[in-house]
Amino acid sequence: MTRILWVDDQTDVAKSIVGLLAVENCHFEFSPNGEDALERIKKSHYDIVLVDLAMPPGRWGGLWLLEQLKEIKNRIISIVVSGEGTQTETIKALRLGATDYVTKDKITLELPLQIIAALEIEPKKKATIISIIKAGESDCVEFKSTFRTNLHTQKKDSDIELSSLKTIMGFLNTNGGDLLIGVSDEGEILGTEADLFQNNDKFQLHFWHKFKEVSDIQSLSLVKCEFIEIDGKSVFHVSCSKSNLPAFLKWKFQGDSKAQEMFYVRVGPQTESLGTRQALSYIESHFSSKH
């Protein structure tokens, strides 16, 4: 069953429109403003969010909601509902990551088709991840069973977090790559449930909080994340683009008075730390030609 959240201050009108839509296996819920919708999305899973652009601006508006979703890196499929005189807002919404838009005068005809088209994206993503898992780890692919939980002790472990974070930095400093969290070294899909977060949004918020702590602004723009559901389990896909600038990882080890800056690269299917002299040589040969 596809769960859809419709955000519109005129919920009665939205409910009446749903009664006219020719869509199957869809469950609609309704939210009167952006602030309420954001809280719902943080607490529950929705496949699609429909956002009315004619709602009052500010913390209750549709553009505000899309801005917040982009800020917390939530990549939920979003379709904006626009009316007469909202062309500028529609363009802004698409730039903020909205998947598509529909005008109110054509909503009963076009929205069902857009919902179907949007949902077809997910099976393609799932097939891609399954193919990556089958191919196994390489210089541009790595699997991690968890992000923060040590499966042997069943406790949170900062060394486990560091393992994922240095892999990301290694990808950025080499040729990019894909990190799959919730997959064992052997390619078994374990899911992210072992990390014991309340929901996927809580997992993602924690991930971005940790990554912002250890990286810089230019690194943030090169990393994209999303959850992919496979056989009822969640796999967290971290896609890393190749950086044009050296990316250092800032990490404070237990007993240290301040954080250290470390430089990682990929060497085959492994991530390795380079010493000062090696790092300077690598940076000179790998990045200098970019400027």
CORMO-V511584 format. One record per pair of residues at least 12 apart in sequence whose C-alpha atoms are under 6 Angstrom apart, sorted by sequence separation. I is the first residue (numbers start at 1). J is the second residue. D is the distance in Angstrom with one decimal. If there is no record, write none. Layout:
BEGIN
{{I	J	D} {I	J	D}}
END
This chain:
BEGIN
{{148	160	5.4} {225	237	5.5} {249	261	5.5} {148	161	5.0} {225	238	4.6} {248	261	5.9} {249	262	5.1} {147	161	5.4} {224	238	5.8} {248	262	5.5} {224	239	5.2} {248	263	5.1} {223	239	5.8} {223	240	4.7} {222	240	5.9} {79	98	5.8} {222	241	5.2} {78	98	5.0} {79	99	5.6} {81	101	5.8} {83	103	5.5} {78	99	5.4} {79	100	4.9} {80	101	4.6} {81	102	5.1} {82	103	4.8} {83	104	5.6} {79	101	5.2} {81	103	5.8} {3	26	6.0} {5	28	5.9} {7	30	5.9} {9	32	4.2} {1	25	5.0} {2	26	4.6} {3	27	5.0} {4	28	4.9} {5	29	4.9} {6	30	4.8} {7	31	4.7} {8	32	5.1} {9	33	5.8} {1	26	5.6} {5	30	5.6} {7	32	5.8} {35	60	5.5} {34	60	4.4} {33	60	4.7} {34	61	5.4} {34	62	5.9} {50	78	5.9} {52	80	5.9} {48	77	4.8} {49	78	4.9} {50	79	5.0} {51	80	4.6} {52	81	4.7} {53	82	5.6} {48	78	5.7} {50	80	5.7} {51	81	5.8} {34	65	5.0} {215	249	5.6} {146	181	5.7} {214	249	5.3} {141	177	5.6} {143	179	5.9} {145	181	5.8} {146	182	5.5} {214	250	4.5} {140	177	4.2} {141	178	4.9} {142	179	5.0} {143	180	4.9} {144	181	4.7} {145	182	4.6} {141	179	5.9} {145	183	4.9} {144	183	5.6} {145	184	4.7} {143	183	5.4} {144	184	5.8} {4	46	5.8} {143	185	5.7} {191	233	4.7} {192	234	5.7} {3	46	5.0} {4	47	5.9} {6	49	5.9} {7	50	5.9} {191	234	4.7} {3	47	5.3} {4	48	4.8} {5	49	4.7} {6	50	4.6} {7	51	5.0} {8	52	5.3} {191	235	5.4} {4	49	5.7} {149	195	5.4} {182	235	5.1} {133	187	5.7} {181	235	5.9} {181	236	5.0} {180	236	5.7} {180	237	4.8} {179	238	5.0} {178	238	5.7} {178	239	4.7} {177	240	5.2} {176	240	5.1} {176	241	4.5} {176	242	4.2} {175	242	4.9} {172	242	4.8} {173	243	6.0} {172	243	5.0} {21	108	5.6} {23	112	5.8} {174	265	5.8} {173	265	5.6} {170	264	4.7} {169	264	6.0} {170	265	3.9} {170	266	5.1} {170	271	5.9} {167	271	5.8} {139	268	4.4} {139	269	4.4} {138	269	4.3} {42	201	5.6}}
END
